[in-house]
């Protein structure tokens, strides 16, 4: 498979952030004074997704450009999540709406 490294990094960061959020919400992990780690991972995810999107959309490879187009909708939940509140069902629901687009972008970058 030839998945672009920035797309792998963005998707991995997103998955790690979701896993951390679920772990904290269910009480499996306690971040205590380290609660900022979730915020830092969100910033990392957003930056990596932006970088991956730009790299993909400007690629010469048609598959990568298609993957970039499929990654574009992740901008909506990533931009809205800071305003969704952290103690409601809106926050995780909104965050999870990006998941299918990361998966579709990976799939598109590997299809022939």
Secondary structure as GFF3:
##gff-version 3
##sequence-region A 1 112
A	DSSP	alpha_helix	5	25	.	.	.	ID=ss1
A	DSSP	three_ten_helix	32	34	.	.	.	ID=ss2
A	DSSP	alpha_helix	36	57	.	.	.	ID=ss3
A	DSSP	alpha_helix	62	71	.	.	.	ID=ss4
A	DSSP	alpha_helix	74	80	.	.	.	ID=ss5
A	DSSP	three_ten_helix	81	83	.	.	.	ID=ss6
A	DSSP	alpha_helix	89	96	.	.	.	ID=ss7
A	DSSP	alpha_helix	99	110	.	.	.	ID=ss8
###
